[in-house]
Amino acid sequence: MIHSVAKAIEVLGTFSAAKPRLSLAEIARCRALPKSTTHNILATLAAYRLVEKLEDDTYALGTGLIS
């Protein structure tokens, strides 16, 4: 197993219909990851449009998941 890929998948799994928008701190806390690691994962996912950073500094799933 590639641990960095597993962490990225876990970050994606944090989002749900009940919580479609999450802050960096919420994601880090839910996944027990350092904020710096979470930030780097989110930046990589955003580069591939798998998540998007919104104007209020929260994150949501991106359109890259369905395109």
Buried (B, 14 or more C-beta within 10 A) or exposed (E): EEEEEEBBEBBBEBBEEEEEEBEBEBBBBBBEBEEEBBBBBBEBBBEEBBBBBEEEEBBEBBEBEEE
